[in-house]
Amino acid sequence: MALIQTAETRYSKPVLVAVNKSIEEDDTLAPMRQHALFSSLTDDDLTALMQQSRRLRLGHHQLLYRQDMPAHHFFFVVSGRLRLYRLDASGIDRTLDSIAPGDCFAEVMIYADPARYACYAEALKSSEVLMIPVKVYQDLLERKPEYTQAALRHYAKRAIARFHDLEIMTVQSARDRLIRYLIDLLPSGVEEGSEVELPLPKCLVASRLAMQPETFSRILAELKSNGLVRVNRSRLFISNPARLIQISQ
């Protein structure tokens, strides 16, 4: 119950502050062009979508929306980082994902019926997001059916990623889950030693991987003692990615 009260308290504060910028001086258009939901839009359609959206600022640990709240918008991250989490029946906070600049989230609301947010969205640090009206995007898809294919490809890619996450969470041990998580943070195709940064605080990574913080710390200490990782706060240097991949198989 304490966790539920904490979440509600954070939400009761002023959550959203409009950042007024003209389209001409807004630096969001170029990053949006890289996202599948917007990459096929014409300049006029993207500009029109931006004009009907709001650019919003969130403070550290401020909630953007609550679980089960009616959903009228989806979001594009301009800066900062957000965490998605759910509260289970006992009030335990379960981290689902972290969202970085250039990512969209809650975009499933474009097709959801009824449209209600499935989790909480919280800023892990000062962040800015673009709040895009679902109805405006829906109308755009109806007027321009050719955009629908790009949206469906995006959803298919997300579904495949979720199946990958489900496999990790349901099949592998806690040690394997953590190793797989670290491997997924590595740049694609890397073979030599590489440094990665945890996208969440360690306690939240533990929650994301369905383990206790103590278990996370113990496994990370084992990997460190075996020379597989070096740890510097939130940054980890993986000395031998191939070996790490090998022991997780």
C-alpha positions in Angstrom: 0.0 0.0 0.0 2.9 2.4 0.8 4.1 2.2 -2.8 0.6 2.9 -4.1 0.5 6.0 -1.9 3.9 7.1 -3.1 2.8 6.8 -6.8 -0.4 8.8 -6.1 1.5 11.5 -4.3 3.9 12.0 -7.1 1.0 12.2 -9.5 -0.8 14.8 -7.4 2.0 17.3 -8.0 2.1 19.5 -11.2 3.0 16.9 -13.8 3.1 18.6 -17.2 4.5 22.0 -18.1 4.1 23.2 -21.7 7.2 24.3 -23.5 6.1 26.8 -26.1 8.2 26.7 -29.3 7.3 27.4 -32.8 7.7 24.7 -35.4 10.4 26.6 -37.1 12.7 26.7 -34.0 11.7 23.2 -32.7 14.6 20.7 -32.8 12.3 17.7 -32.5 11.5 17.1 -36.2 14.8 15.5 -37.2 14.8 12.9 -34.4 11.1 12.1 -35.1 12.0 11.5 -38.8 14.1 8.5 -37.6 11.2 6.8 -36.0 9.1 4.3 -37.9 5.8 5.9 -37.0 6.8 9.2 -38.5 9.5 8.4 -41.1 7.1 8.0 -44.0 5.1 11.1 -43.3 5.3 14.0 -45.7 6.8 17.3 -44.3 3.3 18.8 -44.3 1.7 15.9 -42.4 4.5 15.8 -39.9 4.4 19.5 -39.3 0.6 19.4 -38.9 1.0 16.6 -36.4 3.5 18.6 -34.4 1.3 21.7 -34.4 -1.5 19.7 -32.7 0.9 18.2 -30.2 2.4 19.6 -27.0 6.0 19.6 -25.9 6.1 18.9 -22.2 8.6 19.0 -19.4 8.8 16.5 -16.5 10.8 16.9 -13.3 12.9 14.2 -11.7 10.5 11.3 -10.5 7.5 13.1 -11.9 4.7 10.9 -13.2 3.4 11.5 -16.7 0.4 9.2 -16.4 -1.0 6.5 -14.1 -1.9 2.9 -14.6 -5.6 2.5 -15.9 -5.9 6.2 -16.6 -7.9 7.0 -19.8 -5.4 7.3 -22.7 -5.8 10.1 -25.2 -2.1 10.6 -26.1 1.0 8.7 -26.9 4.5 10.1 -26.5 7.8 10.7 -28.2 10.9 11.3 -25.9 12.8 14.4 -26.8 15.3 14.3 -23.9 15.9 12.6 -20.5 14.7 9.0 -19.6 11.5 7.6 -18.4 10.6 4.3 -16.6 7.4 2.3 -17.3 6.2 0.2 -14.3 3.1 -1.5 -12.9 1.8 -2.0 -9.4 0.7 -5.5 -8.8 -2.2 -6.5 -6.5 0.0 -6.4 -3.4 1.3 -2.9 -4.3 4.7 -4.0 -5.4 6.4 -1.9 -8.0 7.4 -3.9 -11.1 9.7 -2.2 -13.6 8.7 -3.0 -17.2 11.0 -0.9 -19.4 13.1 2.3 -19.7 12.5 4.8 -22.5 15.3 6.9 -24.1 15.4 9.9 -26.4 14.1 9.0 -29.9 11.7 6.4 -28.5 7.9 6.4 -28.6 5.8 4.8 -25.9 2.1 4.2 -25.3 1.7 4.1 -29.1 -0.4 1.0 -28.8 -3.2 3.4 -27.7 -3.6 4.2 -31.4 -5.5 0.9 -31.7 -6.5 0.1 -28.1 -10.2 -0.2 -27.2 -10.8 0.9 -24.5 -7.7 3.1 -24.5 -6.3 3.0 -20.9 -2.7 3.2 -20.0 -1.4 -0.2 -18.9 1.2 1.1 -16.5 2.8 4.2 -14.9 5.2 6.4 -16.7 7.8 8.2 -14.5 10.6 10.5 -15.4 13.9 9.2 -14.0 15.5 12.6 -14.5 14.4 15.9 -16.0 12.9 15.0 -19.3 11.0 16.4 -22.2 8.4 14.5 -24.2 6.1 15.3 -27.1 2.5 14.5 -26.2 0.7 13.4 -29.5 -3.1 13.2 -29.6 -4.1 9.6 -30.5 -7.2 10.9 -32.4 -5.1 13.2 -34.6 -2.8 10.3 -35.5 -5.8 8.0 -36.1 -7.3 10.5 -38.4 -4.0 10.8 -40.3 -4.0 7.0 -40.8 -7.5 7.1 -42.1 -6.8 9.8 -44.6 -3.5 8.3 -45.7 -3.7 4.5 -45.6 -0.2 4.2 -46.9 1.1 5.2 -43.5 -0.6 2.2 -41.9 2.0 -0.2 -43.3 4.8 1.6 -41.5 2.8 1.6 -38.2 2.2 -2.2 -38.5 5.9 -2.9 -39.2 6.7 -0.9 -36.0 4.2 -3.0 -34.0 5.5 -6.2 -35.4 9.1 -5.3 -34.4 7.9 -4.4 -30.9 6.0 -7.7 -30.7 9.1 -9.7 -31.6 11.1 -7.8 -29.0 8.5 -8.6 -26.4 8.7 -12.3 -27.2 12.4 -12.1 -26.7 11.9 -10.5 -23.3 9.3 -13.1 -22.4 11.7 -15.9 -23.3 14.4 -14.4 -21.1 12.0 -13.9 -18.2 10.3 -17.3 -18.2 13.0 -19.7 -19.3 16.4 -18.6 -17.9 17.8 -18.5 -14.4 18.4 -15.1 -12.6 22.1 -15.4 -13.6 21.2 -16.0 -17.3 18.7 -13.2 -17.3 21.3 -10.7 -16.1 23.9 -11.9 -18.6 21.4 -11.7 -21.4 20.4 -8.2 -20.3 24.0 -7.1 -20.4 24.5 -8.7 -23.8 21.5 -6.8 -25.2 23.1 -3.5 -24.1 26.2 -4.2 -26.2 26.4 -2.5 -29.6 25.4 -4.8 -32.5 28.2 -7.0 -33.8 30.8 -6.0 -31.1 33.5 -8.6 -30.5 36.0 -6.9 -28.4 35.8 -5.4 -24.9 33.1 -2.7 -24.7 31.6 -0.4 -22.1 27.8 -0.2 -21.5 25.7 2.0 -19.3 22.8 0.6 -17.3 19.7 2.5 -18.5 18.2 2.2 -15.0 19.5 2.3 -11.4 20.6 -1.1 -10.3 17.6 -1.7 -8.0 15.3 -1.0 -11.0 17.3 -3.3 -13.3 16.8 -6.0 -10.6 13.0 -5.3 -10.7 13.0 -5.3 -14.5 14.7 -8.8 -14.4 12.3 -10.1 -11.7 14.9 -10.6 -9.0 15.7 -9.1 -5.6 18.4 -6.3 -5.5 20.5 -8.6 -3.3 20.4 -11.3 -6.0 21.4 -8.8 -8.7 24.3 -7.5 -6.6 25.5 -11.1 -5.8 25.4 -12.2 -9.5 27.1 -9.0 -10.6 29.8 -9.5 -8.0 30.4 -13.1 -9.3 30.8 -11.8 -12.9 33.2 -9.2 -11.6 35.3 -11.8 -9.6 35.4 -14.0 -12.7 36.9 -11.1 -14.7 33.9 -10.9 -17.0 32.9 -7.3 -16.1 34.3 -4.3 -14.4 31.9 -2.0 -12.6 32.1 1.8 -12.2 28.8 2.9 -10.7 26.2 2.7 -13.6 28.9 1.9 -16.2 30.1 -1.7 -16.9 33.1 -2.7 -19.0 32.5 -6.2 -20.5 36.0 -7.4 -21.3 35.1 -10.5 -23.3 31.6 -10.3 -24.9 32.1 -13.7 -26.7 32.8 -15.4 -23.4 29.8 -13.8 -21.7 27.6 -14.9 -24.6 29.0 -18.4 -24.4 28.3 -19.0 -20.7 24.7 -17.8 -21.2 23.9 -20.4 -23.8 
